[in-house]
Amino acid sequence: MERKIIWKGEAMQRLDDFKHATVERQRFLVHARKISSVQQVIRYETEEKLCWFLEECRPRFGTVGFVQRLATDGFSFDKKKKKLSVWFGKSFLKISSLLISQMMKDIGVNWYDEMPYVMRGLSVRMIFEKIIKSKIGSPFSFVESYVKYHLKVKGVDPVDYYKLLLGKTPNVGNGGIGLLNDILRHSSDPNWVVKNYDNIPTLSSMHAAEVRDYCKILGKKFDWSVSIDEMMKQKKQLEAEIAVYEQEYKIVQEFYEYIEPETKSLEVLPF
């Protein structure tokens, strides 16, 4: 097995000095809060697995000073199964960007850090699994794989989607890439939205996020090419549909609040 530090914080030298300091100085540094934790990225390899993890090194004091090491993020690649697993049950989107960046550099994928930040926001476990297996080797193939296997919006051209992300940071109602993708999923013509993103009045409207949310709730698709007036008209129609569900929900809540627990049953509701 092999354990190697592939990156460490600049303050790591202070922790090394702390370990060799006098007990009095160690006590002072810890309890006076004059020294803080430092992170480092570790690669750990066995015959079966290749692991990368973010380790937090925390200065502590008991009878003497010591450094507590704690893995906070990590993932393992099973060499036999060719599968990547994330530690601690986390979503890949919750993994430290520092850890991902250093892992990419460690395996020679230098183009990852050169991608726009919003493009790196498309990171999902299966894409990195393919990168490790050398099935993805460029920013475009990274985006293409995302559009095909994860965005799953029929009609979106990976080339147009890539150009959009390459040229700017999509930001609709401060929702960023997540809001853009939701808009595409609930658009009657998603690729038209991608191609004309910078020149769509309805997307620039303060009501865009609300319309997107209404469509998401109702499972509908919206035509973003309509005029603002038509958008507002359809928005009112969507609100009316949601109001019906809100009223039904209110009845259910009142039903559960005012009857005895042992007699509660949805079968007696009037709808």
N, C-alpha and C positions, 0 to 999 in steps of 0.2 A: 504494500500500500504506500501511497505517497500523499503527503500533506504539504501544500505550498501556499505561501502568502503571495497573491498576485497583485494586491493593492493594499496600502495602508495609509491612514490619515497622517497629515503632517505632524500632528501632536504626539504621535506614537513614541517619539524619543523621550518626551516628558514622562510617559508611563515607565519606560525603561529606567530612567533616572530615579523615579519614585521607588521602584523595586529595590534599588541599591542604596537608598537614603537611610539615614538613621531612623530609629523608631520614633523619636521625638518629632522629626521633620515629617515623617509619614502621617503621624497623628494630626499634626497641624494642617497639612495639605488637605486631608480628607474632611476633617471636622470644620475647618474654616472655609471649606468649599473653594479652595484655590486650585484644584485640579479636577478635570472633568473626564467623562468617558470618551473613548476614541474608537472609531470603526476600522475594520479591515475586512478584505474579501479573501476568502480561502477557497482553493481548489483541492478537493480530496478525491483520490482515485484508487479503486481496487480493481480486481480482475472482472468483477461483475458490474460495477457502477462508476459513473463519473459525476461528482457532485460539486456544486458551487454554493457557497453560503456567505451571508453577511454576519460577521461576528462583532459584537459590541464588547469592548474591554473596559470594565468599570473598576476604578480604584476603590478599595475598601480597607477598613481597619478593624481588626479584632484585638488580639494581643500584639500583633505586628501588622504591618501593611501588606496587602496582597492585591492581585488583580483578578477579578471575577470575569470569566469569559462566558458570553451568552449568545447563541445563534438566534438571530431575530427574523431572518428570511433565508430561504434556500430552495434549491431544487436538485433533483437527481435524474440522471439519464441512465436507464437500464440498457447496457450494451447488447444484451441478448434479445430482449423484447423490442428494442429501439423505441422506447417510450420515455417521455419526460414527465416527471411528477413534481408537484409543488408541495413544499413542506408546510406543516401546520394547518392544512386545509384551506389555505388562502387562495383567492382568485389571483390569476396572473397579473391582473391590472393593479393589484395591491402590493405587488412585489417592488422593492426598492429599485428605482431607476439606476442608481449607482451600481447595484449588483448586476443588473441586466447589462449595463454598459461594459462593465469589466469582464463579464462572461463572454460577451461578443468579441472584445479585444483579445481575450485569451485564446479563442479558437480562430483568430485571424479574420473576423468579420468586421473590418474597419469602416465599411460603408454605413453600418447601423447608426453610429453617432452623427454621421453627416446628413442623415435624413432630417427634414423639418420636424419640429417637436410634435405637431399635430399628427404627422404620419406615424411617429413612434407610438402614438396613442392607440394605434390599431393592434398593438401587441397582444397576442393570445397564445396560450400554451402550444396548440397544435402547429402554429407557424414557427415557433422556435424549435419545436421538435424536427420540423422539416429543414430548418437552417442547420442544425447539428448534423443531420443526415445528408447535408449538401444538396438538398432538393430545391432550395431557394438561395440564390446567389447575387441578388441585386435589389435595390429599392423597388423597382417596378414589379419584379416577381413576388416581392413581399406584399405589395398592395394587391396584385392580381389574385394571390392566394386568399387574401382577406375577403375580397369582393366575391369570389367564387364560393368559398366554403363557410364564411361567417356572416357577411352582410346579408347574403341570400335575398337580394332584391332583384327580381326578374327584370331584365331590360337595362340594367346599369352596365355601361361599358367600362371595363377596368382602365382603359387608356384615358378616357375622359375623367374618371374619378381620380386617377393618378395626377393628371394635369391640374385638377382643381386643388388637390392637397399640396402639390409642389409649388403652386403659384401664390398661395395665400393661406392664412389660418381661418378656416370657416368659423364664423361666430354669429349664430342666430340667437338673439335674446340671451346672450352670454352663456349659451348652452354648449358651444363648441362642437366637437366632432360627434358627441352623443346626440345632440339635438339635430344636427344635419342628417345623421343616419336614420333617426326616427322620422324625420320629414320624408326621406326617400322611401321608407317602408310604408308610409301612409300617403304616398303620392300616386295619382292616377297615371302619371308619366314621369317616373323617376329620372330617366336619363335626360329628359328635357330640362329638368331642374339642375342636374349636374352641368350640362352644357351652358346654361344661361344663368347660372347662380348669381353672378354679379349684377345682373340687370332684371331682377324679378321684384317688382314693387311690393307684391304681397309678402314676400319674405323679409322685406325691410320694414314692414308694418309692425307696430307695437303689439298687434294681435296675433302675430305668426305663431308664437309659442302656445297660446290658448287654443288656436285652431288645431294645431298639431296634437295637443293633449286631448281635445274633444274627439278627434278621429281615432286616437289610440284607445280611448275609453269605449267608443262605439264600434270599433273594428271597421272603420270606413276609410276611404281614400279621398284625397282632396286634389282638385285641379288648381295648381298654383299659378296658372297662366291667366286666370280671370282678373277682372278689374277689382280695385279696392272696394267699390260699391257692391259688386257681386259677392266679394269675400265676406263683407259685413252681413249681407243678406243670408248667406249660407251659414255664417257663424250663429245667427239668431235661430236658424232652423236646428242646428246641432244642439244649441243650448236648450231648446224646447224638448228635444228627444231626451237629453240628460235629465231634465226636470221631471220627466215621467218616472225614470228610474229612481231619482232622489225621493219622490213621493212614495214609491213602493218601499224604498228602504226605510223611510220614516215610519210607515205603517208597521213594518216588521219590528223596528226598534220599540215602538209603543206597545206592540203585542207582547214582546218579551218583558217589558218593564212592569206591566200591570196585571199579569196573570200569575197564578201559582206555578212554581217550578215544575211540579209533577204533572201539570196539565198542558205544558207547552207543546204545541205541534203546529207545524206550518200547514197542515192539511186543512185547518179551519180558516185560513186566510181567504179573503174575497177575490183572489186573483191567482 
